[in-house]
Amino acid sequence: MLLPADADLFRVPLGTGASMHVARYGYGDDAIVLLHGFGTSSFLWRHVGPLLAVQGARAFALDLFGYGESDRPFDAEFGLDAQSGYLDAAMTALQLQRATVVGMDVGALVALRLAFDRPERIYRLVLVGPPPLEDLAGPEIRELQRDTAKYALRLSRGLFGAESLLRPFLQGSVANQDRMPWQLLGRYLAPYLGADGANHLLALAGALKEDEFADVELRRLRQRTLIVRGTRDRWCTRGIAEAYADQIPRAIYQHVDEVGHLVPEEDASTLARLILAFVRTREDG
C-alpha cells in the first residue's frame, strides 16, 4: 500500500545533471503540483493524489530536492531559494507552463518563493499548515538547527539516528496517533537510514534560513490563495493561518476539523475537496 497502482512514477531532469522524483496521478485538465514538507516526501500525497485524479485533475507529487527519492548531491543547495529554482525547472520538464501549487509547511514556503519570483508560473496557491511568519523554520526544525552539533556528535558515535530525530516530529504532527503507526513511521524514515541519512536530515534542517525569505512581501502576491490548517495543529495555529490570509491580498482561510499538522494523512478526502473547489472557483466567484 506504499503507493497506489495508478501512480506513474518517474524522474525529471533539472538541467544540472540531477533529477527529482515524481508521482503522477491522472491526466485531467487541472494541473496541480503537490509539495510535501520537512521530514516527509511525495508519499504524503498518496491518498490525495488519486482523489484529485478521479475528479478530472492531473496531480504531480514531487519529492523536494534532497528529500525522498530525489537526488541529494553532497555539495547541493537545499534552501528555499534553491528549492524554488528546482521546482521551476521540474515544472518546465513536466511541460507545466502554469499550475496550481499546493505546499505543506516547508513546501508552502517553496511555493510562496516561486509565486513571488515567477508569478506567471503559479495559477493558484494552496498553503497547508504554513510555518509562522516570524519563524519560518518553525519550532521543531529550529530545535534541530540549534542542536545540530550535539546530534552530529552522537551520530558519529553511533548512538543516535534519524528515528530519534523524526519520530517525535511525525507523531506530534497528527491528532490521532492511529494515523502514525510504526509501519508508517518506518516508511517516512526510510530515506534517512544510517548515519549518513541522519546527517543529511540535519543538513536539510540547517539549509532553512530566514534571510532567504526576507525580500518576500506577501502583500505583493496576486495569486488567489487558500490557507488550510487542521484545528488541532499545534504548530500552525489559527492566528498564524489568519496572519497569512490577512497579508496576502486574495487569500482565504479554511480549516479541517479535528486533525493535526499533517492534514493529508488524517483527512485526505476533505483536503482534496477543498483543493478542487478552490481551483475550480471562477475568478469573479
C-alpha positions in Angstrom: 0.0 0.0 0.0 3.0 2.3 -0.2 1.9 3.8 -3.4 -1.4 3.2 -5.3 -1.2 1.3 -8.5 -2.5 4.3 -10.5 0.5 6.5 -9.7 3.0 6.9 -12.6 6.5 7.1 -11.0 9.4 8.7 -12.9 12.2 11.3 -12.6 12.5 14.7 -14.2 15.9 16.3 -15.0 16.7 19.7 -13.5 19.3 20.7 -16.1 22.1 20.3 -13.5 22.8 16.6 -14.0 20.5 15.9 -11.1 16.8 14.9 -11.1 13.7 14.9 -8.9 11.3 12.0 -8.2 7.7 12.5 -9.3 4.4 10.5 -8.7 1.8 11.5 -11.2 -1.9 10.9 -10.7 -4.4 11.3 -13.5 -4.4 13.1 -16.9 -7.1 15.7 -16.5 -7.1 19.4 -17.4 -6.4 20.9 -13.9 -2.7 20.8 -13.3 -1.8 20.6 -9.6 1.6 20.3 -8.1 1.8 18.8 -4.6 4.8 19.7 -2.4 5.5 18.0 1.0 7.2 19.5 4.0 10.1 18.7 6.2 10.6 15.1 7.2 8.1 13.7 4.7 8.1 13.1 0.9 5.7 12.8 -2.0 4.4 9.7 -0.2 2.4 12.2 1.9 0.1 12.7 -1.0 -0.6 9.1 -1.8 -4.3 9.4 -0.8 -4.9 13.0 -2.0 -3.4 12.4 -5.5 -5.9 9.7 -6.5 -8.8 11.7 -5.2 -7.8 14.6 -7.3 -7.3 12.3 -10.4 -10.8 10.7 -10.2 -12.3 14.2 -10.3 -10.5 15.1 -13.5 -7.3 16.7 -12.3 -3.7 15.7 -13.1 -1.6 15.9 -9.9 2.2 15.8 -9.6 3.5 14.9 -6.2 7.2 15.9 -6.1 10.0 14.9 -3.7 11.7 18.2 -3.0 15.4 18.1 -4.0 17.3 16.2 -1.3 14.2 14.6 0.1 12.6 11.2 -0.5 13.9 9.6 -3.7 15.1 12.8 -5.4 18.8 13.2 -5.8 20.9 14.6 -2.9 24.4 15.7 -4.1 26.6 16.3 -1.2 27.5 19.8 -2.4 24.0 20.9 -3.5 21.9 23.8 -2.0 18.7 22.8 -0.3 17.4 26.2 0.9 14.2 28.0 -0.1 15.8 29.9 -3.0 17.3 26.7 -4.4 14.2 24.6 -3.9 12.2 27.3 -5.7 14.6 27.1 -8.6 14.4 23.3 -8.7 10.6 23.5 -8.7 10.7 25.9 -11.6 12.9 23.5 -13.5 10.8 20.5 -12.7 7.7 22.2 -13.9 9.4 23.0 -17.2 10.5 19.4 -17.5 6.9 18.3 -16.8 5.7 20.8 -19.5 3.7 22.8 -17.0 3.8 26.4 -18.1 1.4 27.2 -15.2 -0.1 25.2 -12.4 -1.8 25.4 -9.0 0.8 24.6 -6.4 -0.2 23.0 -3.1 2.5 23.2 -0.4 2.7 21.6 3.0 4.7 23.5 5.7 8.2 24.0 4.2 6.6 23.1 0.8 4.3 26.1 1.3 7.4 28.3 1.6 8.9 26.9 -1.6 5.5 27.6 -3.3 5.4 31.2 -2.0 9.0 31.8 -3.0 8.2 30.7 -6.6 5.0 32.7 -6.6 6.9 35.8 -5.7 9.8 35.3 -8.1 7.9 33.8 -11.0 4.3 34.7 -10.6 3.5 33.6 -14.2 4.2 30.0 -13.2 1.6 29.9 -10.4 -2.1 29.8 -11.2 -3.3 29.5 -7.6 -1.7 28.7 -4.3 -2.8 26.3 -1.5 -0.7 26.6 1.7 -1.3 23.8 4.2 -0.1 24.4 7.7 2.4 27.1 6.7 5.1 28.0 9.3 4.7 31.2 11.4 5.8 34.3 9.5 8.2 35.3 12.3 9.8 31.9 12.5 9.8 30.3 9.1 11.8 27.2 10.1 9.2 26.5 12.8 9.9 25.4 16.4 10.7 21.7 15.6 13.2 22.4 12.8 14.6 25.3 14.8 15.4 22.9 17.6 17.3 20.7 15.2 19.2 23.7 13.9 20.2 24.8 17.4 21.4 21.3 18.4 22.9 20.1 15.1 26.4 19.9 16.6 25.1 17.8 19.5 23.2 15.5 17.3 26.1 15.2 14.8 28.4 14.1 17.7 26.0 11.4 18.8 25.6 10.2 15.3 29.4 9.9 14.8 29.4 7.7 17.9 26.6 5.5 16.6 24.3 6.4 19.5 21.7 8.4 17.6 19.8 8.1 14.4 17.1 9.7 12.3 14.4 7.8 14.1 15.1 9.7 17.3 15.1 13.0 15.3 11.9 12.4 13.2 9.7 10.2 15.3 8.7 13.0 17.8 8.1 15.4 14.9 5.9 12.9 12.9 4.0 11.7 16.0 3.4 15.3 17.0 2.1 16.1 13.5 -1.2 14.1 13.9 -4.0 14.5 16.3 -4.9 10.8 16.2 -1.9 8.6 16.9 -3.5 5.7 15.0 -2.7 7.7 11.9 1.0 7.4 12.5 1.6 3.7 13.3 5.1 2.3 13.5 4.9 0.9 9.9 4.1 4.4 8.6 6.9 5.9 10.7 9.3 3.4 9.1 8.2 4.4 5.6 8.9 8.1 6.3 12.2 7.2 7.9 13.4 5.1 5.1 15.3 7.8 3.2 17.3 8.6 6.3 18.6 5.2 7.3 22.1 5.1 8.8 24.4 7.9 10.0 24.7 9.4 6.5 20.9 9.7 6.2 20.5 11.2 9.6 23.3 13.7 8.9 21.6 14.6 5.7 18.4 15.3 7.6 20.3 17.7 9.8 21.7 19.3 6.7 18.2 19.8 5.3 17.2 21.5 8.6 20.2 23.7 8.5 19.5 24.8 5.0 16.3 26.6 6.0 17.4 30.2 6.5 15.0 33.1 7.1 17.2 35.6 5.3 16.3 33.8 2.0 12.7 34.8 2.6 13.3 38.4 3.8 12.5 40.0 0.5 9.2 38.2 0.0 6.4 40.6 0.6 3.1 38.7 1.0 1.0 41.8 0.2 2.5 41.8 -3.3 1.3 38.3 -4.2 -1.6 38.4 -6.7 -2.5 34.7 -6.9 -5.7 33.6 -5.3 -4.5 31.7 -2.3 -6.1 29.2 0.1 -4.7 28.7 3.6 -5.6 25.4 5.2 -4.9 24.1 8.7 -6.1 21.3 10.9 -7.9 22.6 14.0 -5.5 20.6 16.2 -2.3 21.7 14.5 -0.1 22.8 17.4 2.5 24.5 15.1 0.3 26.4 12.6 -2.2 28.0 14.9 -5.3 29.7 13.7 -3.6 33.0 14.4 -0.7 32.0 12.1 -3.0 30.9 9.3 -5.1 34.1 9.6 -2.0 36.2 9.5 -1.2 34.7 6.1 -4.8 35.3 5.0 -4.7 38.9 6.2 -1.4 39.7 4.4 -2.0 38.0 1.1 -4.5 40.2 -0.8 -6.5 37.4 -2.4 -6.3 34.8 0.3 -9.0 32.9 2.2 -8.6 30.7 5.3 -10.4 27.3 5.8 -9.9 24.7 8.5 -10.2 20.9 8.7 -11.8 19.8 11.9 -10.1 17.5 14.4 -6.8 16.9 12.6 -3.3 17.9 13.3 -0.5 19.3 11.1 -0.3 16.6 8.5 -3.8 17.1 7.1 -3.1 14.8 4.1 -2.5 11.9 6.5 -5.6 12.4 8.6 -8.3 13.7 6.2 -7.2 13.4 2.6 -10.8 13.5 1.3 -11.7 16.9 2.9 -8.4 18.3 1.7 -8.8 17.1 -1.8 -12.3 18.5 -1.9 -11.1 21.9 -0.7 -8.3 22.0 -3.3 -10.6 21.1 -6.2 -13.3 23.5 -5.2 -10.8 26.3 -4.8 -9.0 25.5 -8.2 -12.4 25.5 -10.0 -13.8 28.6 -8.5 -14.3 31.3 -11.2 -12.1 34.4 -11.0 -15.1 36.5 -10.3 -16.5 34.0 -7.8 
